Amino acid sequence: EQYRGKPIVINIWASWCPGCYREADDLARFAATHPEAVVVGVNLQDSKSGARTFYRRYGWRFPSIADPSGRIAASLRLQGMPTTVFLDARHREVTRIIGETDLAGFTEGLERATGRR
């Protein structure tokens, strides 16, 4: 309900994922500079302490859902780590990035989700 009418950016990540480390700073910047989108993490098969340390290290402020069994990631058709899924304001998938990306990649995905591209 609270996300109604907003594009959603879902980032599937883990503290054991090298690509997740490489994109983490850019994802934090993206989330902080794009309040028009809802950014949500899905923490895949990770330890609580690993996830907590990762979150603190990169100063992430957006919510993240623990997915210890991989059920959520499987429902999102995960094909590689990390993966970012972009949903439009009606919460339909518009595009996805499989593998790490950067600030430009996150921004481009959001532009596609909002129809600004």
C-alpha positions in Angstrom: 0.0 0.0 0.0 2.7 2.5 0.9 4.5 1.9 -2.4 1.4 2.4 -4.5 2.1 4.6 -7.6 5.9 4.5 -7.1 8.4 2.7 -9.2 10.3 0.0 -7.2 13.9 -1.0 -7.6 14.7 -4.5 -6.1 18.3 -5.3 -5.6 19.2 -8.9 -4.8 22.4 -8.9 -2.9 24.6 -10.8 -0.3 27.6 -10.1 1.7 29.4 -13.0 0.1 28.9 -11.6 -3.4 31.9 -9.8 -4.9 29.8 -7.8 -7.4 27.6 -6.7 -4.6 30.5 -5.0 -3.0 31.5 -3.3 -6.2 28.1 -1.7 -6.8 27.2 -1.0 -3.1 28.4 2.6 -3.0 26.6 3.5 -6.2 23.4 1.8 -5.0 23.6 3.9 -1.8 24.0 7.1 -3.8 21.2 6.1 -6.2 18.8 5.4 -3.3 19.7 8.7 -1.6 19.3 10.8 -4.7 16.1 9.2 -6.1 13.4 9.6 -3.5 10.8 9.1 -6.3 11.6 5.4 -6.3 11.4 2.8 -3.6 14.6 0.8 -3.3 14.2 -2.6 -1.5 17.0 -5.1 -1.0 16.6 -8.9 -0.9 19.5 -10.4 1.1 20.1 -13.9 -0.3 21.3 -16.8 1.8 23.4 -14.6 4.1 24.2 -14.6 7.7 22.6 -12.0 9.9 26.0 -10.7 11.0 27.3 -10.6 7.4 24.3 -8.7 6.2 24.4 -6.3 9.1 28.1 -5.5 8.6 27.6 -5.0 4.9 24.7 -2.6 5.5 26.6 -0.5 8.0 29.8 -0.5 5.8 27.9 1.1 2.9 25.5 3.2 4.9 22.4 1.8 3.2 19.2 3.3 4.5 16.6 1.4 2.4 14.8 -1.7 3.7 16.1 -5.2 2.9 14.3 -8.5 3.3 16.2 -11.6 4.5 15.8 -14.5 2.1 17.7 -17.3 3.8 16.1 -20.1 1.7 16.3 -18.3 -1.6 12.5 -18.5 -2.1 12.1 -14.8 -2.9 15.0 -14.7 -5.2 13.6 -17.8 -7.1 10.2 -16.1 -7.4 12.1 -13.1 -9.0 13.8 -15.6 -11.4 17.3 -14.9 -10.2 19.9 -15.7 -12.8 23.0 -14.2 -11.3 24.3 -12.1 -8.5 23.7 -9.3 -7.9 20.5 -8.7 -9.8 18.5 -5.5 -9.9 14.8 -5.5 -11.0 13.0 -2.3 -12.0 9.2 -2.1 -11.6 7.1 0.7 -13.0 4.5 2.6 -10.9 2.0 -0.2 -11.5 4.6 -2.7 -10.2 5.2 -4.5 -13.5 8.7 -5.5 -14.4 10.2 -3.2 -17.0 13.9 -4.2 -17.1 16.5 -5.9 -15.0 20.3 -5.9 -14.7 22.0 -9.2 -14.1 25.4 -8.7 -12.5 26.9 -5.7 -11.0 26.2 -2.2 -12.3 27.0 1.4 -11.4 25.2 4.7 -10.8 24.5 5.2 -14.5 23.0 1.7 -14.8 20.7 2.2 -11.8 19.6 5.6 -13.2 19.0 4.2 -16.7 16.9 1.3 -15.2 14.8 3.8 -13.3 14.4 6.0 -16.4 13.0 3.0 -18.2 10.7 2.2 -15.3 9.3 5.7 -15.2 9.1 6.0 -19.0 11.5 8.9 -19.1 13.7 7.2 -21.6 
